[in-house]
Every structure is written in C-alpha cells, then in structure tokens.
Amino acid sequence: MTAVTHTVREMFRGRRPLAAVGWEARAVGRAARAAWQGPGRERDLVVQSLKAAGAALIAWAVAGVWLDDPMALMAPWVALVLVQATVYSSVRQAGQQFTAICAGALVASAAQAITDDNTGALALSLPVLMLISNWSRFGGQGIYTATTAVFVLASGTAVSASAVGHRVGQAALGAVIGVAVNAFVLPPIHLRDVPENLAGLAREAGDVLRSVADDLRASEWDAQTAAGWSDDAARLQRRLRALESARSWSRESLRLTSGPLRALRRAPTAAVPPEDEDQRWSRVTGHITALTRTLAVAADENRTPAPPEGPALDLYARLLRLIGDSCHAEADRMLGEDADPRPREETEETMEELHRRLQQGLQEHAGQDAARTAVLGTLLLQAENLWAEIVPTPRSQ
C-alpha cells in the first residue's frame, strides 16, 4: 500500500507515470535482492508476511476443514492480524482484540434480539460500538468492535447464547493460533537496528566535527556558516531519537521470547551494545550542540563574544578533526569493520600536543583580549568534554 501511495504522489508531483512505475519496480527489485542475499529488514518482512499467511491457513484448516464450522471466517481473520512485529505486541494485541471482538459480538447480538432485523441491529449497534472503540484500553484494536458486529449480523445466524459463545470461541481459536505461530516459528527479534543506529550516530557526529574543523581552517566563517553547523547538530538530535526508538523496539522484541527460541533464531544478543553506549553518545551529541551554539554566538556581530583567530583557531580545528576521526573509528568498530589504520596511540599523542599548545595559546590570549579568551576557553572545555567521552583513556597533564 505504501508503494502505491508513493507512486500516486510522485505522479501528482509531475513525474511521468511510466517513470514513476519504473522507479517503483526498481525499488521492489532492490528489496527482493536484499531479501534474497541475506538477513535484513526486507527478509524480516518476507518472513512475517509468510508467517501471517501460514497462521491464517492453519486457523482455516482447524476451524473450517477439521471442525467444519460455518463461522470459520472468524478464526483465520483473527490469526492473520495477530502475527505482529514482536511476540509481546502479539500477546498484548490479542488481549485487546479478543476483548473488542467479544464486545462487538455481544452488542450486535443484543441489538439483533431487540430489533429482530439486521439493518435495524446495525443502526442500533454501530454508533455505540464506534464510541466504545475509542476507549484507550483497546489501543489500535478498538475498530474490531464495529467490524465484528458487521460480520456477526451479515452471517445471518440466529441470535442465541450458544451462537454468541461460538463466535467468541472462534476468535479465541484464531488468537491462540496467531500468537503461537508468531512465538514459536522464527520469533521476530529485532537487534540489528541498535548497532546500526548507534554507529550512524557516531559517524554523523564525526561528520559534524569534521565539517566544523574544515570550515574553521578553510574560510572566513560567519553567522551563516555557524547556522549550518547548528542544523547539522539538530540532525544529530533526530538520529539520537531514532536510536532511542530502536533500543525500545529491541527491548520489546526480547520480551516473552525464551532462551531456546532465541538460540534457534540465532539472535546475536551478545552483539548488541550495552545501553551505557546510548548514554555516552547522547552526551557527545549534547557537547556538539553546545559547541556549535558557542560558535554561532561568537559569529554573531551583535553579540559581545568574539571568535578566536590565528594560530589558536587553526590548532582548535585540527583538534576537532582528530576527534571527528575518532568518532568514525568508533562507528567502524561498532559495525565490526576495520578501524582507522592510523595507530590510536599516535592519534592520542597528537591530541595531547594540540591540547598543550591550545592551553598555552589560552594563557597568551588572557593578557590581550578578554572576549576572545572567554570564547576560546569555552570551546576548549567543550572539546575536552568530547575527547573524554570519545577517547575515554587517562591523559597526561
């Protein structure tokens, strides 16, 4: 449905229909190749889709073929929609949906008993059920109160206590089958998003620091340049929120999945970075945001603080560049790739030397220009904070 919507949107934006269809076809082809080549989101989507279809077929075979039930539609319908992205969400939504279906069946049956007419029963029950469907306890499953009423009344079955119990029983059968298939057949465990988002955050942090360093050394930077750095730092905040979402998703996918099932799925739980890493890179993001804000204030002609210049600015840019390189090395390490080929000890020695020379420059500025000294001292403190987070090793004074 998303692909169709995107195609229509592109057509309205002026893209030729044939070009839009071709673009979508190529996107589908890339997704199919990715699903075939190895694990990833595309393959997960294929697995979940096949599991949902399988759960519906099993429910139909049990209810419609084995039990020869005239109301067999309820079981595969419920089983199909309960194969969710995590086992926990399947169980939670099973409870919500089962309650909604019970409410819909009971209200529809009561309305049928009162009116003795399907049209009148629909007119009587649907407004009530649509109001009930908005109850927050139903979550996203509230709509099944009304759709169940439509199914019940459209079936034409005479209302009775046994008929109502029968409909609810079919819903329970479908829920059990859907949850069981999702829990015991390749249970969905989403772990790869955490290291990918964490590495992406580290890499983008390095990109921002490199960009700032290059601009400081290569040009006469101004308020517009500093505004660009602030925008880059804002993108880091969005990446951080994506990491938080991925961590929550990963944590939920491990709920209600037993150890043997994880082993069967070969879920690499040990390869997931600890949550301390999220906090560390959250602090890094905060330090970069503070650094770009300081530079933006210093570049504002209407503000008192003045930006540093000359050799001190060049030294500071070189220090930021090295810290940015360390961010990239951290990103490679998280993904299991080869790190920066330069020896880490050599990089740290260079940082030490730059830091020492910057401190000397700060002392020299102190007797000349108080405003520039204040800005340089603030920038140096922020660089030290970044250094302490990204290269957490003891440093000589």
PyMOL commands that set and color helices and strands:
alter all, ss='L'
color gray80, all
select helices_A, chain A and resi 2-12+17-37+41-66+74-81+87-115+118-132+136-141+144-155+161-184+193-218+223-253+259-265+269-271+275-299+311-334+344-366+370-390
alter helices_A, ss='H'
color red, helices_A
deselect
rebuild
show_as cartoon
